[in-house]
Amino acid sequence: MLDALSLLPDSIDLAIVGAGPHALTLVTHLLQKKKSMRGRFLVFDPSGIWMSRWNHQFAALEIPHLRSPAVHHPDPDSFALRRFAESRADELYPPYDLPGTRLFQEFCQDVIRRWQLENCVYSAQVLQIKPLNHQRQPRFCLGLSTGQTVTARRVVIANGGGIPHMPEWVSQIPMGYPSDRLLHSHQVDLQGLQLQGERILIIGGGLTSGHLAVGAIQRGAQVLLMSRRTLYEKLFDADPGWLGPKYLKSFWAEPDWSTRWKMIQQARNGGSMTPAVLTKLRRLERDGRIRFYEQCQVSQARWSGEHWQVCCDNAAVHECIQHQTINRIWCATGSQLDATKHPLLQDVLEAYPTNIVNGLPIVDECLRWRDCELFIMGGLAALRTGPTARNLSGARAVSDRIVHKLR
């Protein structure tokens, strides 16, 4: 960890924004291909440590294991995690050896140690990326939360970039309700919550809402789970065919960017739950601990002294929910990827305009922004790499493209 007291150089070759699994994957792949890059890059993250946000989210939602099989992880060696888990087979969950949360976290720490990356993360948030038009070599000035600035020849944005999405009806609620009684899922931390006797409305039909429901019920709450469509189960975010040429061949051959965007939406198909989580919830439904409101949306909510009163747009269940006192509302409604709203891309967009398709930028084959040395990772790179761009499997595919250019 490098903090604000550490000596920050005036300029660096490569700045990486974010210290999550995508950034870690990029760095290990880069050093594997070009050892001389060691010492020529810095990673910037408010926490100052690798994987901080990832680990916090898994702990906050009490997620027992990953959704991705053991071959997907930040090390360049696909079998590294399996070897690490040789004596811990009970921490690889069926049916495809899904790593337990603790196993994966300890493996990532091992990756950081083996690749000697402990002192690569500078403890600061990047607040601004401003292009500098030097005649010979354009550069970027990074403004940090510490008040410092650093100049970088090349920049990789690897901090996810998703903006938490709240349903339309939330903005219509008059202010005055306790702030902890209506939260987006990324704000919920199950650890330490006392929910005995409370009734909680969870909005969303994805895996996050499933984890929240299980955690709330374990703490003595009664859960109402509302989703716009019928809940359905799916083992992975996207069909495994998207990991290779089976589906990607036709995706890469598609010249129309809008059609590619539609292919991405169809492949991910909104939120889904794993068979294990949905089976657990159905069992809890039989025990009377959870009630499902499917094909239903909130039309109005208001805070009434000590609880929420909620109306929905489905006449069949409207009366049922309207007269229930609800203590908390949690919105597991995902995040939006939109380059035009990404705080770090505002100056870049102004200096180097590029086409945006439904929030996703059109970048080159190496995921480089038009006319400059800025690269993007995660879901923002999906128009080039496909629907798994934001996943661990996508991190490897994205890293290979960027490393090819950085070398």
Secondary structure, DSSP 8 states (H G I E B T S, - for coil): -B-TTS---SEEEEEEE--SHHHHHHHHHHHHH-GGGTTSEEEEETTSSTTHHHHHHHHHTT--B-SS-TT-SSSSSTTHHHHHTTT-GGGEETTTTEEBHHHHHHHHHHHHHHTT-TT-EEE--EEEEEEE--SSS-EEEEEETTS-EEEEEEEEE-S--EEE---GGGGGS-S-S-GGGEEEGGG---TT---TT-EEEEE--SHHHHHHHHHHHHTT-EEEEE-SS---B-SSSS-GGGGSHHHHHHHHH---HHHHHHHHHHHH-S--B-HHHHHHHHHHHHTTSEEEE-S--EEEEEEETTEEEEEES-HHHHHHHHTS-BSEEEE---EEE-TTT-GGGHHHHHHS---EETTEE---TT-B-TTSSEEE-GGGGHHHH-TTTTSHHHHHHHHHHHHHHH-
